[in-house]
Amino acid sequence: MKVVLAYSGGLDTTVCIPLLKERYGFKEVVTVTVDVGQPENEIKRAEERGRRYADKHYTVDAKMEFAEMLKMAIKANAEYEGYVLGTSLARPVIAKKVAEVALSEKADAVAHGCTGKGNDQLRFENIFRQYDFKVVAPIRDLNLTREWEIEYAKKHGIEVPATKEKPYSVDENIWSRSIEGGKLEDPSFIPPEDIYEWTKDPRKAKDEPEIIKIEFEKGVPVALNDKKMEFFELVNKLNKIAGDYGVGRTDMMEDRVLGLKARENYEHPAATVLLTAHRDLEKLVLSRRELKFKKIVEEEWSELIYYGLVNDPIFDALNAFIDKTQERVTGWVKIKLYKGSAMPVARYSAYSLYSEELASFDSKKLDQRFAEGFAVFHGLQGRIYRRMMKL
């Protein structure tokens, strides 16, 4: 029997390789690492470990597919409970690529290294089951702990980055980096500075602020500081620039799909800047009612992503609405970076709904005396109610 394993190269997925043979009787384990823009050394590490411990290994380049997902996420201002979505955006892309390899390998099953307490099991399996694969999840099925996994890895001569002192589970793609596990699970524990790799301590960031300019076309960033760039190049550069200012850290309590509350730590410098700029530009070009209704759509879109339900038909309908709103989201925004903050300071669009001629206190283009009639009726029912209650 053959099984294809979604493989990151970390502790969980690496111990799955021998477990799939020992506990499930698979004769051949094929590992698949999907490149969604994580650091190159992470890809190389996964490749080396996959080839060392598995019977066969694939590395699949899915950066273009993930870039399209991220562009949509920017248009949707994708956040869940106040933080920038990251890991969940990559899971459907990864799962699809793993399933495609499993089909080509004529595998009997697909496997993942997710626990039974997190969200990723649902995100992966929703896609896997769409292809009618049998799904095996050793960490969940065997009710394993990370401490047990570390000891098991040592006994089997498997080198893993996690230790009892730092049993962190880290997930990276070009958009975000998540760090969880160990002492970080305690909401009252203050994380040590060494968990962060993409962002500087804001206290040690540059003392002088920097203003950057981001240009958008139909809701998608296309240029940084007046230089046109491919999407991944722009995101990579912004990760470095904003990360050096300590921008893009999140430490929060998060409600998982299963109902569990969990403490999560994230880094997402470029995403923070791009979403901040995108929202600012939307406020310039979209009408109040468009903005109001789009917030409802954004929340539903983000929840579908977080839950891993991108194959639900409503997801396509929401995308269509969001794309329609982005037809005029073209222009630029200037963002000031300083000591952990990213603040819009200027913006421009040929589709701006702002009229200085009408809004300026120094202009008579719109006769302000017309507003008196509006003021007479504004709040009328409330005033009637208050008068009545005094009787």
C-alpha positions in Angstrom: 0.0 0.0 0.0 1.1 3.5 -0.8 0.4 6.8 1.1 1.2 10.4 0.1 2.1 12.6 3.0 1.7 16.4 3.0 5.2 17.2 4.3 6.6 20.4 5.8 9.9 18.9 7.2 9.0 19.7 10.8 8.6 17.5 13.8 5.0 16.4 13.2 5.2 15.4 9.6 8.6 13.8 9.9 7.6 11.4 12.7 4.6 10.5 10.6 6.9 8.8 8.0 7.9 5.8 10.3 4.5 5.8 12.0 2.7 5.3 8.7 4.7 2.1 8.2 4.8 0.9 11.8 1.2 1.6 12.8 -0.7 1.6 9.6 1.2 -1.0 7.5 2.0 1.2 4.5 4.8 -0.2 2.4 5.6 3.1 0.6 5.5 6.7 2.0 5.7 9.5 -0.6 6.3 13.0 0.8 5.2 16.2 -0.9 6.4 19.6 0.0 4.6 22.5 -1.6 6.4 25.8 -2.2 4.1 28.7 -1.3 6.9 31.2 -0.8 8.4 30.0 2.5 12.1 30.7 2.9 14.3 28.8 0.5 16.3 27.1 3.3 12.9 25.7 4.6 12.2 24.1 1.2 15.7 22.7 1.0 15.5 21.3 4.5 12.2 19.6 3.7 13.6 18.2 0.5 16.6 16.8 2.2 14.6 15.2 5.0 11.9 13.9 2.7 14.5 12.1 0.6 16.3 10.8 3.6 13.4 9.4 5.6 10.7 8.7 2.9 10.7 6.3 0.0 10.1 9.1 -2.5 9.8 12.9 -2.4 8.3 15.6 -4.5 8.7 19.4 -4.2 5.9 21.2 -6.0 6.1 24.9 -6.9 2.7 26.5 -6.2 3.9 30.1 -5.8 1.8 31.3 -8.8 -1.4 29.7 -7.4 -0.7 31.1 -4.0 0.0 34.6 -5.4 -3.5 34.6 -6.9 -5.0 33.6 -3.5 -3.0 36.4 -1.8 -4.2 39.0 -4.4 -7.8 38.0 -3.6 -7.0 38.2 0.1 -5.8 41.8 -0.3 -9.0 42.7 -2.2 -11.0 41.1 0.6 -9.0 42.8 3.4 -8.7 39.2 4.8 -8.6 39.1 8.6 -10.0 36.8 11.2 -10.9 38.1 14.6 -8.6 41.1 14.0 -5.4 39.4 12.7 -4.1 39.0 9.1 -5.0 35.6 7.7 -1.9 33.6 6.6 -1.6 29.9 7.3 -5.2 29.3 6.3 -4.7 31.0 2.9 -2.1 28.5 1.9 -3.8 25.3 3.0 -6.2 24.8 0.1 -3.4 25.4 -2.4 -1.1 22.9 -0.6 -3.9 20.3 -0.2 -4.8 20.5 -3.9 -1.2 19.9 -5.0 -0.8 17.0 -2.6 -4.0 15.4 -3.9 -2.7 15.8 -7.5 0.5 14.0 -6.6 -1.5 11.3 -4.9 -3.6 10.8 -8.0 -0.5 10.6 -10.2 1.1 8.1 -7.8 -2.1 6.0 -7.7 -1.9 6.2 -3.9 -4.2 4.3 -1.6 -4.4 7.2 0.9 -3.2 10.7 1.7 -1.9 11.7 5.1 -1.1 14.8 7.1 0.6 15.7 10.4 -2.1 17.8 11.9 -3.3 17.4 15.5 -7.0 16.8 16.4 -7.2 20.1 18.2 -6.3 22.6 15.5 -7.8 23.9 12.3 -5.5 22.5 9.6 -6.9 19.0 9.8 -10.2 20.4 8.6 -8.6 22.6 5.9 -6.6 19.7 4.4 -9.2 17.0 4.7 -12.0 19.1 3.1 -9.9 19.2 -0.1 -8.6 15.6 0.2 -12.0 14.2 0.7 -13.2 16.1 -2.4 -10.9 13.7 -4.3 -12.4 10.7 -2.4 -9.1 9.8 -0.8 -8.9 7.8 2.4 -7.3 10.2 5.0 -4.8 9.1 7.6 -3.8 11.5 10.4 -1.3 9.8 12.8 -0.8 12.6 15.2 -4.5 12.9 15.7 -5.4 9.2 15.4 -2.8 8.1 17.9 -3.5 11.0 20.3 0.2 12.0 20.4 1.9 14.8 22.3 4.8 16.9 21.0 6.9 15.6 24.0 6.2 12.0 22.9 7.1 12.9 19.3 10.4 14.4 20.3 11.3 11.2 22.2 10.1 9.0 19.4 12.2 11.0 16.9 15.3 10.5 19.0 14.8 6.8 19.3 14.4 6.5 15.5 17.5 8.7 14.8 15.3 11.4 13.3 16.8 14.9 13.6 14.1 17.5 14.4 14.4 21.2 15.1 12.0 21.1 18.1 13.3 20.4 21.6 11.7 20.1 25.0 12.9 23.6 25.8 11.6 25.0 22.5 8.9 22.7 21.3 7.5 25.4 19.0 5.4 24.6 16.0 6.3 27.1 13.2 4.5 27.6 9.9 5.8 29.9 7.2 4.7 31.1 3.8 5.6 34.4 2.1 2.6 36.1 3.7 2.9 35.1 7.3 4.8 33.2 10.0 3.0 31.5 12.9 4.6 30.4 16.1 2.7 28.2 18.7 3.2 25.5 21.3 5.3 25.1 24.4 5.1 27.9 26.9 3.4 30.1 24.3 0.2 28.1 25.0 -0.1 29.9 28.3 -1.9 33.2 27.7 -0.2 34.8 30.7 3.3 34.0 29.4 5.2 36.9 27.8 6.8 35.5 24.6 10.6 35.7 24.4 12.0 37.9 21.7 13.8 34.9 20.1 10.5 33.5 18.7 10.4 36.3 16.1 12.5 36.1 12.9 10.7 38.5 10.5 10.3 41.5 12.7 12.7 43.5 14.9 11.8 44.5 18.4 10.1 47.9 17.8 12.2 49.4 20.5 15.3 48.6 18.5 13.9 49.6 15.2 15.2 52.6 13.3 14.8 56.0 15.1 13.8 57.8 11.9 10.5 57.1 10.3 10.3 56.0 6.6 7.5 56.8 4.1 6.9 54.3 1.4 4.5 54.5 -1.6 2.4 51.6 -2.7 0.6 51.7 -6.0 -2.5 49.5 -6.7 -4.3 48.5 -9.9 -7.8 47.1 -9.4 -7.1 46.3 -5.8 -3.7 44.6 -6.4 -0.4 46.1 -5.4 1.8 46.6 -8.5 4.6 49.0 -7.5 6.6 50.0 -4.5 8.2 53.5 -4.3 7.3 54.0 -8.0 9.1 50.8 -9.1 6.9 48.2 -10.8 7.4 44.8 -9.4 6.1 41.2 -9.7 3.8 40.4 -6.8 6.2 38.1 -4.8 9.1 40.4 -5.3 7.0 43.3 -3.9 5.9 41.2 -0.9 9.4 40.0 -0.2 10.8 43.6 -0.2 8.0 44.8 2.0 8.5 42.0 4.5 12.1 43.2 4.9 11.4 47.0 5.0 8.4 46.8 7.3 10.0 44.0 9.4 13.0 46.2 10.1 10.5 48.7 11.7 8.9 46.0 13.9 5.7 46.2 11.9 3.4 43.2 11.8 3.4 41.3 15.1 0.2 39.8 16.5 -0.2 38.1 19.9 -3.8 37.1 20.4 -6.5 34.7 21.7 -8.1 33.0 18.8 -11.3 31.0 18.4 -10.5 27.8 16.5 -13.1 26.1 14.3 -13.6 23.3 17.0 -14.6 25.9 19.6 -11.3 25.9 21.5 -9.6 29.2 22.4 -5.9 29.2 21.6 -3.1 31.7 22.1 -1.4 32.4 18.8 1.6 34.5 17.7 2.1 35.7 14.2 4.5 37.8 12.1 3.1 39.4 8.9 4.9 42.7 8.1 4.2 43.0 4.3 0.6 41.9 4.8 0.0 44.5 7.5 1.3 47.3 5.3 -0.6 46.2 2.2 -3.9 45.7 3.9 -3.5 49.0 5.7 -2.8 50.8 2.4 -5.6 48.9 0.5 -8.2 49.8 3.1 -7.2 53.4 3.0 -7.4 53.6 -0.8 -10.9 51.9 -0.7 -12.1 54.6 1.6 -11.1 57.2 -1.0 -12.9 55.6 -4.0 -15.7 53.4 -2.7 -19.0 54.8 -1.6 -20.2 54.6 2.0 -22.7 51.9 1.2 -20.2 49.9 -0.8 -17.8 50.0 2.2 -20.5 49.1 4.7 -21.7 46.1 2.7 -18.2 45.0 1.7 -17.3 44.6 5.4 -20.0 42.0 5.7 -18.7 40.2 2.6 -15.1 40.4 3.9 -16.1 38.8 7.2 -17.8 35.9 5.5 -15.0 35.5 3.0 -12.4 35.4 5.7 -14.4 32.9 7.8 -14.7 30.6 4.8 -10.9 30.8 4.4 -10.3 30.2 8.1 -12.6 27.2 8.1 -11.1 25.8 4.9 -14.4 25.9 3.0 -13.1 27.4 -0.3 -15.1 24.9 -2.3 -18.4 26.1 -1.0 -20.4 27.8 -3.9 -20.9 31.0 -1.9 -17.1 31.5 -2.0 -17.3 32.1 -5.8 -20.2 34.5 -5.4 -18.3 36.5 -2.8 -15.3 36.7 -5.0 -17.4 38.0 -7.8 -18.8 40.8 -5.6 -15.3 41.7 -4.3 -13.8 41.8 -7.8 -16.6 44.2 -8.9 -15.8 46.6 -6.1 -12.1 46.6 -7.0 -12.6 47.9 -10.5 -12.0 51.5 -9.2 -9.4 50.7 -6.5 -6.6 52.1 -8.5 -4.2 54.7 -7.2 -1.5 55.0 -4.6 -1.1 55.3 -0.8 1.9 56.5 1.2 2.5 54.7 4.5 4.7 56.0 7.3 6.6 53.2 9.1 7.9 53.9 12.6 8.6 51.7 15.7 6.0 49.0 15.0 3.4 51.1 13.4 2.2 51.5 9.7 0.1 54.6 9.2 -1.4 56.0 6.0 -0.3 59.6 5.5 -1.4 60.4 1.9 -3.4 58.8 -0.9 -4.5 59.5 -4.5 -6.8 58.0 -7.1 -8.3 59.2 -10.4 -11.5 57.5 -9.1 -11.6 59.5 -5.9 -15.1 60.4 -4.6 -13.6 63.2 -2.6 -14.1 66.7 -3.9 -12.1 69.5 -2.4 -14.2 72.0 -4.2 -17.3 70.8 -2.4 -15.8 69.8 1.0 -13.5 72.8 1.6 -14.5 75.3 4.2 -13.1 78.0 1.9 -15.3 77.1 -1.1 -18.7 78.4 -1.9 -19.4 75.9 -4.7 -21.8 74.1 -2.5 -24.0 76.6 -0.6 -23.8 75.6 3.0 -27.1 77.3 3.7 -28.9 74.4 1.9 -28.0 72.2 4.9 -30.4 73.9 7.2 -33.4 72.1 5.6 -31.6 68.8 6.1 -30.8 69.7 9.8 -34.5 70.4 10.4 -35.5 66.8 9.5 -32.4 65.1 10.8 -33.2 63.3 14.1 -36.8 64.3 14.0 -38.3 61.1 15.3 -35.9 61.0 18.2 -36.8 64.5 19.2 -40.5 63.7 19.0 -39.9 60.6 21.2 -38.0 62.6 23.8 -40.6 65.3 24.0 -43.4 62.7 24.4 -41.6 60.9 27.2 -41.4 64.1 29.2 -45.2 64.5 29.1 
